[in-house]
Amino acid sequence: MKKILFLAAWAALMAILGSCQSETCTVQGTVQGVSDGATLVLQDAWNKFKVISTTTVENGTFEFHPRFSTPTYVYLYAKNPKDVFANPYDGGQLKDFLLEPGTISVQVDAGDESDMATGAAGTPLNEAYRKILAVDEDEREALWEDAIRDEKTNLLTLIHASGNARNPSLASEILDRLSPEHAKTYRRYISSLKKRIARNRKEEERRSQMESSPEDTLPALQYYIDMELPGLDGKRVSLKSVLENPANRYVLLDFWASWCAPCLKSIPELKEAYALYHDKGLEIFSVSQDSKTKDWEAAVSENGMTWVNVLDKYRKAGKDYRVDYIPTVFLIDCKTGEILLRDGHPDFEAILSDLL
């Protein structure tokens, strides 16, 4: 009798374990512009960008065999891109697509930035997503609607909602159409997405308030306002992307200029803070108010400003943040988007040692 009970219990345990086994698939493809031997990684965009799988490029081809519990949205990256790319290419992201059971085919051209937005092929979600990406903006909405209605591709609702996060009302409406099953399975990612939508809603309200209020009666900023400005390589960088980097906990938003003596005097303090706290979750986002690109580039190089640097040549970001003098530094909480501090010469050691 004991033996029978033991065997029954063992069978039940094996059934449970079997139901928890992860899915597998094959991701295979070709890649141009990346050196043989380069390491490629798959990052789970719906699970704090955790690395799911790695492989190497061999004869211009690659193949992954990742394991995962549920379908997810992944980024294909090249590790240490500045060292491994055969052709000049700034940035390691190569392609975005969906990981699901089956054989997924991916063709990559690292030298063509628009190639990132062409998706993958071979499985239901990827075929539907690829079809959406292939048409003009005017035609996409009908295809999104088809995908959301079809239970086989309803999971694309998460991508569509995320892509419209800057339009909080629309994003919320889209998210409400996710199937109850998917809503339960992906509740953690949905929670983070809803927080992002809420932050954008607050930002939208702030902008509306700023446009309708006289300048001398404007309330103090409580949350960050996004900006997207050219970096040292000429490519645009958004503050939002830096805040949403899971490695960052706080961002020092630093308004300065190469012609500003007090700004230059404060750079050693920024460098010291960066050296002490960068590994603990601090990032600096320096916004230059220079009107001449060469002056800005030279100052960044000469002063060893190794963090994120962008140029606000027309002072739009400066106006959004009501910067009347420089240097002005804002401390932003990456998790909430809240502005914790605005100051000209803050005591970095006292503030950051408490936080980090």
Secondary structure as GFF3:
##gff-version 3
##sequence-region A 1 356
A	DSSP	alpha_helix	2	20	.	.	.	ID=ss1
A	DSSP	beta_strand	23	32	.	.	.	ID=ss2
A	DSSP	beta_strand	39	44	.	.	.	ID=ss3
A	DSSP	beta_strand	50	56	.	.	.	ID=ss4
A	DSSP	beta_strand	61	64	.	.	.	ID=ss5
A	DSSP	beta_strand	67	68	.	.	.	ID=ss6
A	DSSP	beta_strand	72	78	.	.	.	ID=ss7
A	DSSP	alpha_helix	81	84	.	.	.	ID=ss8
A	DSSP	beta_strand	93	99	.	.	.	ID=ss9
A	DSSP	beta_strand	102	109	.	.	.	ID=ss10
A	DSSP	three_ten_helix	113	118	.	.	.	ID=ss11
A	DSSP	alpha_helix	124	133	.	.	.	ID=ss12
A	DSSP	alpha_helix	137	149	.	.	.	ID=ss13
A	DSSP	alpha_helix	156	163	.	.	.	ID=ss14
A	DSSP	alpha_helix	168	175	.	.	.	ID=ss15
A	DSSP	alpha_helix	180	185	.	.	.	ID=ss16
A	DSSP	alpha_helix	187	212	.	.	.	ID=ss17
A	DSSP	three_ten_helix	215	217	.	.	.	ID=ss18
A	DSSP	beta_strand	228	230	.	.	.	ID=ss19
A	DSSP	beta_strand	236	238	.	.	.	ID=ss20
A	DSSP	alpha_helix	239	243	.	.	.	ID=ss21
A	DSSP	beta_strand	250	256	.	.	.	ID=ss22
A	DSSP	alpha_helix	261	277	.	.	.	ID=ss23
A	DSSP	three_ten_helix	278	280	.	.	.	ID=ss24
A	DSSP	beta_strand	282	288	.	.	.	ID=ss25
A	DSSP	alpha_helix	293	302	.	.	.	ID=ss26
A	DSSP	beta_strand	308	311	.	.	.	ID=ss27
A	DSSP	alpha_helix	316	320	.	.	.	ID=ss28
A	DSSP	beta_strand	328	333	.	.	.	ID=ss29
A	DSSP	beta_strand	339	343	.	.	.	ID=ss30
A	DSSP	alpha_helix	348	355	.	.	.	ID=ss31
###
